[in-house]
Amino acid sequence: MEDEIREVLQKEFAVPENVEAAKEQAFRQIRQGVHLDSLSKKQVPVPAGRKTGKSRRIYKAMGSVAAAAAVFSAVCIVNPTWAKEIPLIGNVFEKLGNSLGFSGDYSEYAKPVKEEAAAEGTAGETTGTEETGQEPEEGDTAYSKTADGVTVTLSEIYCNDAALYLSLLVESEEPIPDTRMYDEDEKVPYIKLEDTCLNLSYNSNILLTNAYMDGQMVDENTYAGILRVDMQDITYNEEGLAEYYKDLNDFLAEQGLPAGKLESGEISGEEAAAMLGIEELTDEQIASIGGPDYAEYAQPLEVPETFTAELSIGEIVGLRPEETTTIPEIPQELIEEYEQAMADKGLDPDNYESFTEEEMEIEHQLYTEMWKKYAQMYPEVNEIDSEYEYWKYTGGWDFSFQVEKDHTKTQTKELNLLDEEGCGIRSITRTPFEVTMDVYDPAARYCAVALDADGEPMPGPRFGGYADVMAIQDRDVSRMYVYLCDYNEYMDEIKGYYYSDDYEEKKKTRTFKEYLDERAIMHAEVVFDEGK
């Protein structure tokens, strides 16, 4: 269990916001042959120009990602270069730091857990059924737990003003199944935690869904990874929002709009807005007529300087290499039925880019009918983390530990790039490994953009995350340029200037920064104090 790690290619991965979006992406991938060739002997030919709509933000991984992750392929290989003189336990951050999406030297900040620092009553002792709800296995300690032949060890902890970082070592008695890689050249496997809950002394029952770890295979039986939990996830005011929706339903009922009628669709959102005398049924407009104010209920919780955390890991899940997945083929008769139905409508899938909106809707309906028949034949295909595509360890690895926030080198600069309603970018915060913009934009009207000191866009999280969180990596962020842009304008026009094939030529006369200076609604230059 010793070694050094390869450096990992930085690359954003936006995960669908919900299951419907993931399913729609699966449709596109199967049509385009991006998924497995084994899905059908004869792929349904649909061009890449299909309209899919816009996603307002990049969100934390949620919902089914089987389809989304399938566009990447590689096989898990043993890393032969881990050998070093220091042990892995207690030094995972040092081993992995420069290869992480949020890369850097963590050795100055991360603190190894020690058995004597365990929660009261568990220090240096095996953990019994009273604490974990399951029989301990021989060798279990406060920070090392074994279930079904798989040992998980909590190695180190680091918490700054942007995120909580935990290093975990996974050791299996049997070789860990081959796992698809984030990138073919850089061996970062798709391994995540599911059925996992984080209970904090100030905020309980935080369910971690699609919690991808960032790490490396040490050898065929060992994986070392970092779990990053964004501060926005551990300050989410669940109780406040539950109270808001209760008060909202009470308010609407007083106005003659029982929640049940809205939820069932008996009364549409447009009809409800008309009954209330407002233009749209939004949180802001409901508050303007005396309803509860969402902003008051949704205020993020304040994180104490020191707090207790309990991590309960239910499943460790890995995405199988593309060539080893076992997704059943779409029966040829279903494909032929789809093709015949398209022909009966006078539609040729090869001409999809020229379809009218009505023709696109017809094609979508016909394809959906084919997919439903296929899913009825193989219902497991629709399951999240289907065994066709994923391997899984199911156990119960529970840890309790103390966390102390580290404010070292954290700086916040007020920006106040706000419109008349107070929406926009309120501030920007730099920690040793990330830059976070505090964006208030409930109507999703804007795009917040940050450039480094060289005028280059900042990279986002590796495995998906919040659009306002960026990885510093090796960028110069002593000076940054921050922009507030109209969402549609940025996505449809401004963004394309930088990502165009001829940008290298265009920037000789006008750089992306200069282009943003002209097009942004508001912008500001931020200078951070070095040495702090």
MITIDO-126324 format. One line per 4 residues: number of its first residue (from 1); their letters; for each residue y, z, x of C-alpha. Coordinates in Angstrom, 2 decimals. Example, Ala and Ser with C-alpha at 12.3 -4.5 7.8 and 13.67 -1.06 7.14 Angstrom:
! MITIDO-126324
1 = as = -4.50 7.80 12.30  -1.06 7.14 13.67
This chain:
! MITIDO-126324
1 = mede = 0.00 0.00 0.00  2.49 -0.97 2.63  4.65 -4.07 3.11  7.87 -6.02 2.82
5 = irev = 9.11 -8.21 0.03  10.27 -11.74 -0.30  13.75 -12.44 -1.57  13.86 -13.59 -5.20
9 = lqke = 15.69 -16.58 -6.62  18.39 -15.50 -9.05  18.08 -17.05 -12.45  19.21 -16.10 -15.97
13 = favp = 16.67 -15.92 -18.75  18.02 -15.62 -22.25  15.50 -14.28 -24.72  15.68 -15.16 -28.44
17 = enve = 17.57 -12.72 -30.61  14.74 -12.37 -33.11  11.32 -13.56 -34.07  12.64 -16.48 -36.11
21 = aake = 14.55 -17.78 -33.10  11.45 -17.40 -30.94  9.39 -19.32 -33.47  11.95 -22.10 -33.60
25 = qafr = 11.89 -22.28 -29.81  8.11 -22.48 -29.92  8.41 -25.45 -32.27  10.66 -27.26 -29.84
29 = qirq = 8.49 -26.47 -26.84  5.29 -27.62 -28.49  6.96 -30.83 -29.67  8.31 -31.56 -26.21
33 = gvhl = 5.04 -30.76 -24.46  6.70 -27.91 -22.56  4.14 -25.39 -23.78  0.51 -25.96 -22.91
37 = dsls = -0.88 -29.47 -22.85  -3.95 -27.92 -24.39  -2.05 -27.27 -27.62  -3.00 -30.76 -28.73
41 = kkqv = -4.73 -33.78 -27.31  -1.88 -35.85 -28.61  1.55 -34.20 -28.40  3.92 -34.62 -31.30
45 = pvpa = 6.76 -36.58 -29.64  10.14 -35.06 -30.40  13.14 -35.68 -28.14  15.05 -32.86 -26.48
49 = grkt = 18.16 -33.56 -28.52  17.12 -31.45 -31.51  19.93 -29.29 -32.77  19.14 -25.60 -32.60
53 = gksr = 22.45 -23.90 -33.32  24.36 -21.52 -31.09  23.57 -18.03 -29.97  26.69 -15.92 -29.80
57 = riyk = 25.47 -13.75 -26.98  22.64 -13.19 -24.57  20.87 -10.08 -25.79  18.37 -7.63 -24.46
61 = amgs = 14.85 -8.96 -24.76  13.80 -8.50 -28.38  11.14 -9.94 -30.68  8.39 -12.34 -29.68
65 = vaaa = 8.86 -13.91 -26.25  5.49 -15.60 -25.93  7.11 -18.94 -26.66  10.25 -18.32 -24.63
69 = aavf = 8.45 -17.28 -21.48  6.00 -20.17 -21.65  8.44 -22.60 -20.04  7.84 -20.93 -16.67
73 = savc = 4.61 -21.29 -14.77  3.06 -19.99 -11.57  0.05 -17.97 -10.55  -0.11 -14.48 -9.19
77 = ivnp = -0.99 -14.33 -5.51  -1.36 -11.35 -3.27  1.70 -10.67 -1.14  0.33 -10.59 2.42
81 = twak = 3.48 -9.21 4.06  3.87 -5.72 2.64  2.69 -3.90 5.76  5.27 -1.44 7.10
85 = eipl = 5.18 1.93 8.67  6.65 3.89 5.72  4.57 4.74 2.63  5.30 2.99 -0.66
89 = ignv = 5.48 6.12 -2.84  9.05 7.37 -2.70  10.27 4.15 -1.10  9.79 1.51 -3.79
93 = fekl = 13.53 0.89 -4.06  13.77 0.40 -0.31  10.88 -2.07 -0.41  12.16 -4.03 -3.42
97 = gnsl = 15.94 -3.63 -3.24  16.94 -6.95 -1.74  14.52 -8.93 -3.92  15.70 -7.55 -7.27
101 = gfsg = 17.87 -9.40 -9.76  20.34 -6.51 -9.36  19.76 -6.60 -5.62  21.10 -4.36 -2.89
105 = dyse = 20.36 -1.36 -0.71  19.26 1.39 -3.08  18.12 3.75 -0.34  21.52 5.44 -0.32
109 = yakp = 21.37 6.18 -4.05  17.80 6.41 -5.42  16.17 9.84 -5.30  12.39 10.24 -4.97
113 = vkee = 10.86 12.49 -7.60  9.08 15.55 -6.30  6.34 17.47 -8.00  8.18 20.73 -7.57
117 = aaae = 11.09 19.21 -9.51  8.99 18.53 -12.57  9.80 19.91 -15.97  9.12 23.61 -16.37
121 = gtag = 5.47 24.35 -16.76  4.24 21.10 -15.18  5.38 21.35 -11.58  2.52 20.44 -9.28
125 = ettg = 0.00 20.86 -12.09  -2.18 18.50 -14.04  -0.82 17.75 -17.48  -2.88 18.82 -20.45
129 = teet = -3.14 17.81 -24.08  -0.25 20.05 -25.18  2.23 17.96 -23.24  0.78 14.43 -23.52
133 = gqep = -1.41 14.46 -26.60  -4.37 13.19 -24.53  -6.91 14.60 -22.12  -5.65 14.43 -18.53
137 = eegd = -7.73 12.53 -16.02  -8.72 13.98 -12.69  -5.84 13.64 -10.24  -3.09 13.51 -12.86
141 = tays = 0.16 15.21 -11.85  3.61 15.41 -13.38  4.59 12.03 -11.95  1.25 10.25 -11.63
145 = ktad = -0.89 9.59 -14.71  -4.16 7.69 -15.16  -5.45 6.08 -18.34  -8.40 3.70 -18.66
149 = gvtv = -8.62 3.12 -14.93  -4.91 2.39 -14.45  -2.67 4.86 -12.62  1.09 4.74 -13.10
153 = tlse = 3.29 6.71 -10.72  6.97 7.41 -11.29  8.39 7.16 -7.78  12.20 7.29 -7.80
157 = iycn = 15.19 7.63 -10.13  18.71 6.27 -9.95  21.37 6.40 -12.66  24.90 5.05 -12.32
161 = daal = 27.58 4.33 -14.90  25.92 1.05 -15.88  22.18 1.71 -16.06  19.21 4.00 -15.50
165 = ylsl = 16.77 2.67 -12.88  13.18 3.89 -12.55  10.69 2.74 -9.90  7.06 2.58 -11.01
169 = lves = 3.84 1.91 -9.14  0.92 0.50 -11.15  -2.53 0.80 -9.54  -5.65 -0.55 -11.22
173 = eepi = -9.25 0.19 -10.31  -10.03 -3.44 -11.10  -7.88 -6.34 -9.83  -4.77 -6.89 -11.94
177 = pdtr = -5.21 -10.14 -13.92  -3.46 -13.25 -12.65  0.11 -13.25 -13.93  2.65 -15.99 -14.48
181 = myde = 5.63 -15.87 -12.17  9.32 -15.92 -12.96  9.64 -18.64 -10.35  6.98 -20.67 -8.55
185 = dekv = 8.49 -20.07 -5.11  9.60 -16.46 -5.52  6.68 -14.31 -6.60  8.23 -12.11 -9.29
189 = pyik = 5.61 -11.69 -12.05  6.26 -11.45 -15.78  5.17 -7.84 -16.39  6.72 -5.67 -19.08
193 = ledt = 6.33 -2.39 -20.93  5.64 -2.32 -24.67  5.14 0.47 -27.19  7.36 2.46 -24.86
197 = clnl = 9.79 5.18 -25.89  12.56 6.93 -23.99  13.65 10.34 -25.25  16.81 11.77 -23.73
201 = syns = 18.18 15.25 -24.20  21.29 13.74 -25.84  19.70 10.71 -27.58  16.12 10.48 -28.82
205 = nill = 13.58 7.84 -29.85  14.96 4.91 -27.88  12.31 2.21 -28.31  12.07 -0.10 -25.31
209 = tnay = 10.93 -3.53 -26.52  10.11 -6.34 -24.11  11.13 -4.07 -21.25  10.51 -6.44 -18.36
213 = mdgq = 10.16 -4.86 -14.94  11.50 -6.50 -11.80  9.01 -6.25 -8.97  6.27 -7.62 -6.75
217 = mvde = 2.50 -7.58 -6.39  1.57 -5.37 -3.43  -2.07 -6.45 -3.45  -4.55 -7.55 -6.09
221 = ntya = -4.82 -4.01 -7.48  -1.22 -2.83 -7.11  2.13 -3.74 -8.61  5.49 -2.14 -7.71
225 = gilr = 8.35 -2.61 -10.14  11.76 -1.38 -11.24  12.54 -0.64 -14.88  16.26 -1.04 -15.59
229 = vdmq = 17.56 0.46 -18.84  21.12 -0.64 -19.56  23.63 2.07 -20.38  24.41 0.29 -23.64
233 = dity = 20.84 0.98 -24.74  20.86 4.69 -23.93  24.28 5.32 -25.51  23.42 3.52 -28.75
237 = neeg = 24.46 5.80 -31.60  21.40 5.56 -33.82  22.25 8.59 -35.94  25.84 7.46 -36.40
241 = laey = 24.80 4.01 -37.55  22.19 5.44 -39.94  24.96 7.54 -41.46  27.21 4.47 -41.66
245 = ykdl = 24.70 2.43 -43.65  24.09 5.34 -45.99  27.83 5.69 -46.64  28.17 1.90 -46.93
249 = ndfl = 25.45 1.72 -49.59  27.07 4.59 -51.48  30.46 2.83 -51.35  29.04 -0.49 -52.53
253 = aeqg = 27.15 1.23 -55.36  30.43 2.80 -56.51  31.86 -0.72 -56.63  29.00 -1.93 -58.83
257 = lpag = 26.96 -3.43 -55.97  23.67 -1.52 -55.59  22.10 -2.16 -52.18  18.88 -3.31 -53.78
261 = kles = 20.58 -6.27 -55.45  22.07 -7.41 -52.17  18.83 -6.96 -50.24  16.78 -8.84 -52.83
265 = geis = 19.28 -11.69 -52.97  20.02 -11.09 -56.65  23.66 -10.96 -55.56  24.65 -13.17 -52.63
269 = geea = 27.06 -12.15 -49.88  29.64 -14.60 -51.23  29.32 -13.19 -54.73  29.58 -9.64 -53.44
273 = aaml = 32.73 -10.49 -51.46  34.29 -12.02 -54.58  33.44 -8.93 -56.64  35.10 -6.74 -54.00
277 = giee = 38.14 -9.00 -53.75  37.67 -9.83 -50.05  37.12 -13.13 -48.26  33.87 -12.22 -46.50
281 = ltde = 31.38 -9.39 -46.72  32.08 -8.05 -43.21  32.36 -4.52 -41.86  36.06 -5.01 -41.10
285 = qias = 36.96 -6.28 -44.56  34.93 -3.60 -46.31  36.82 -0.98 -44.28  40.14 -2.61 -45.30
289 = iggp = 39.46 -1.83 -48.97  38.55 1.80 -48.41  34.94 1.51 -47.32  33.46 3.27 -44.26
293 = dyae = 34.78 2.06 -40.90  31.91 0.81 -38.75  33.84 1.41 -35.52  34.11 5.14 -36.25
297 = yaqp = 30.37 5.54 -36.75  29.24 3.29 -33.90  31.11 4.99 -31.07  28.76 5.09 -28.04
301 = levp = 27.35 8.47 -27.13  28.66 10.12 -23.99  26.09 10.46 -21.23  26.04 13.96 -19.68
305 = etft = 26.29 14.31 -15.93  22.76 15.73 -15.94  20.16 15.22 -18.63  16.42 15.40 -19.26
309 = aels = 14.42 12.26 -19.93  10.91 11.70 -21.26  9.34 8.27 -20.76  6.24 7.45 -22.78
313 = igei = 4.60 4.16 -21.79  2.10 2.83 -24.32  1.26 -0.60 -22.90  1.65 -2.60 -19.70
317 = vglr = 1.62 -6.31 -20.54  1.52 -9.40 -18.33  1.98 -13.08 -19.14  -1.02 -15.13 -18.09
321 = peet = -0.59 -18.25 -15.92  -0.20 -21.36 -18.01  -3.52 -22.83 -16.93  -5.46 -19.69 -17.96
325 = ttip = -4.06 -19.26 -21.46  -6.50 -19.94 -24.26  -4.25 -21.05 -27.12  -6.37 -23.13 -29.52
329 = eipq = -5.55 -26.81 -29.73  -3.76 -28.07 -32.81  -6.51 -29.95 -34.66  -6.07 -33.70 -34.44
333 = elie = -6.27 -34.04 -38.21  -3.18 -31.83 -38.61  -1.25 -33.91 -36.07  -2.27 -37.14 -37.82
337 = eyeq = -1.31 -35.65 -41.17  2.14 -34.79 -39.78  2.58 -38.26 -38.28  1.54 -39.94 -41.53
341 = amad = 3.94 -37.78 -43.55  6.74 -38.78 -41.14  5.81 -42.45 -41.52  5.79 -42.11 -45.31
345 = kgld = 9.39 -40.90 -45.08  10.27 -43.84 -42.85  10.88 -41.56 -39.86  9.92 -42.14 -36.24
349 = pdny = 9.90 -38.96 -34.09  10.80 -41.07 -31.05  14.20 -41.71 -32.67  14.90 -38.04 -33.34
353 = esft = 18.28 -38.09 -31.58  19.56 -40.59 -34.14  18.35 -38.63 -37.18  20.85 -37.57 -39.79
357 = eeem = 21.07 -33.90 -40.73  19.01 -34.67 -43.83  16.33 -36.44 -41.76  16.23 -33.53 -39.31
361 = eieh = 15.65 -31.16 -42.20  12.80 -33.33 -43.49  11.19 -33.42 -40.04  11.57 -29.67 -39.67
365 = qlyt = 9.93 -29.10 -43.05  6.98 -31.39 -42.22  6.46 -29.76 -38.85  6.68 -26.29 -40.36
369 = emwk = 4.00 -27.24 -42.88  1.74 -28.36 -40.03  2.42 -25.13 -38.11  1.64 -22.97 -41.15
373 = kyaq = -1.72 -24.68 -41.60  -2.44 -24.20 -37.90  -1.43 -20.52 -38.04  -3.70 -19.97 -41.04
377 = mype = -6.60 -21.32 -39.02  -5.69 -19.18 -35.97  -3.66 -16.17 -37.23  -3.72 -14.51 -33.79
381 = vnei = -1.35 -17.23 -32.51  1.52 -15.62 -34.43  0.88 -12.16 -32.98  3.40 -10.81 -30.50
385 = dsey = 1.76 -10.64 -27.06  -1.26 -12.55 -28.30  -4.38 -12.22 -26.15  -4.29 -15.99 -25.81
389 = eywk = -1.27 -15.67 -23.54  -1.08 -12.05 -22.37  -3.24 -9.49 -20.64  -2.68 -5.86 -21.56
393 = ytgg = -3.37 -2.32 -20.32  -3.30 0.21 -23.15  -3.14 3.84 -22.26  -0.49 6.50 -22.46
397 = wdfs = 1.49 7.30 -19.36  4.02 10.06 -20.09  6.62 11.47 -17.72  9.35 14.11 -18.04
401 = fqve = 12.11 14.26 -15.44  15.70 15.24 -14.73  18.43 12.62 -14.25  21.75 13.09 -12.50
405 = kdht = 24.43 10.43 -12.86  25.75 9.01 -9.61  29.39 7.90 -9.72  29.38 6.78 -6.09
409 = ktqt = 31.51 3.65 -5.68  32.06 3.26 -9.42  35.48 1.87 -10.29  36.95 0.97 -13.67
413 = keln = 40.02 -1.21 -14.12  41.83 -1.42 -17.45  42.49 -5.01 -18.53  43.54 -4.99 -22.20
417 = llde = 42.99 -8.71 -22.68  43.17 -8.15 -26.44  44.31 -10.05 -29.48  46.48 -8.61 -32.27
421 = egcg = 43.41 -6.98 -33.84  42.42 -5.26 -30.60  39.49 -7.60 -29.93  38.76 -8.89 -26.43
425 = irsi = 38.13 -7.41 -22.98  39.22 -3.80 -22.67  38.17 -3.03 -19.09  35.86 -3.96 -16.24
429 = trtp = 33.66 -1.57 -14.24  32.06 -2.12 -10.84  29.12 -0.07 -9.58  27.18 -0.73 -6.34
433 = fevt = 24.88 -3.28 -8.05  26.54 -4.62 -11.22  29.83 -5.47 -12.88  30.23 -4.70 -16.59
437 = mdvy = 32.99 -5.86 -18.91  33.84 -3.66 -21.88  34.10 -6.26 -24.63  35.01 -5.45 -28.22
441 = dpaa = 34.38 -8.52 -30.36  32.58 -7.66 -33.62  33.23 -11.10 -35.14  31.90 -12.86 -32.00
445 = ryca = 34.97 -15.06 -31.66  35.28 -14.94 -27.89  33.50 -15.54 -24.59  34.28 -13.18 -21.72
449 = vald = 33.95 -14.87 -18.33  34.14 -13.35 -14.84  34.42 -15.14 -11.51  33.91 -13.64 -8.08
453 = adge = 36.48 -13.69 -5.28  35.44 -17.25 -4.42  36.02 -18.45 -7.98  32.32 -18.79 -8.80
457 = pmpg = 30.76 -17.55 -12.09  28.88 -14.28 -11.71  25.08 -14.31 -12.18  23.57 -12.56 -15.19
461 = prfg = 20.46 -10.36 -15.43  17.16 -11.89 -14.32  15.05 -11.16 -17.39  17.71 -11.37 -20.07
465 = gyad = 20.29 -8.79 -20.95  23.81 -8.29 -22.18  26.22 -11.16 -21.59  28.89 -8.80 -20.31
469 = vmai = 26.69 -7.36 -17.52  26.54 -9.27 -14.22  24.61 -8.76 -10.98  26.69 -8.42 -7.81
473 = qdrd = 23.92 -9.49 -5.40  25.62 -10.92 -2.29  28.85 -11.91 -4.06  32.31 -10.90 -2.90
477 = vsrm = 33.68 -8.82 -5.77  36.54 -7.15 -3.96  38.68 -9.44 -6.13  37.64 -10.90 -9.48
481 = yvyl = 39.09 -13.24 -12.09  38.46 -12.38 -15.73  38.99 -14.71 -18.69  38.94 -14.44 -22.47
485 = cdyn = 38.04 -17.79 -24.06  37.49 -19.04 -27.58  33.72 -18.95 -28.08  33.25 -22.44 -29.50
489 = eymd = 35.67 -24.00 -27.04  33.95 -22.36 -24.08  30.42 -23.25 -25.15  31.24 -26.81 -26.25
493 = eikg = 33.72 -27.84 -23.58  34.80 -25.41 -20.86  31.34 -24.34 -19.69  30.27 -27.96 -19.27
497 = yyys = 33.00 -28.58 -16.71  31.32 -26.28 -14.20  27.72 -27.19 -15.03  28.28 -30.96 -15.04
501 = ddye = 26.42 -33.07 -12.50  29.66 -34.23 -10.89  31.35 -30.84 -10.56  31.24 -30.94 -6.75
505 = ekkk = 33.40 -34.06 -6.90  35.66 -32.79 -9.69  36.41 -29.50 -7.96  38.09 -31.42 -5.11
509 = trtf = 41.02 -31.93 -7.48  40.54 -29.03 -9.91  38.22 -26.04 -9.46  36.53 -24.22 -12.31
513 = keyl = 38.93 -21.33 -11.78  41.92 -23.67 -12.12  40.34 -25.21 -15.21  39.87 -21.76 -16.75
517 = dera = 43.43 -20.81 -15.86  44.54 -23.68 -18.10  42.05 -23.30 -20.96  41.53 -19.55 -21.38
521 = imha = 43.38 -17.63 -24.08  44.13 -14.82 -21.64  43.17 -14.03 -18.07  43.72 -11.43 -15.38
525 = evvf = 43.11 -10.88 -11.68  41.33 -7.66 -10.71  41.44 -6.11 -7.25  39.01 -3.29 -6.55
529 = degk = 39.77 -0.56 -4.04  37.44 -1.06 -1.10  35.75 1.96 0.39  35.54 3.78 -2.94
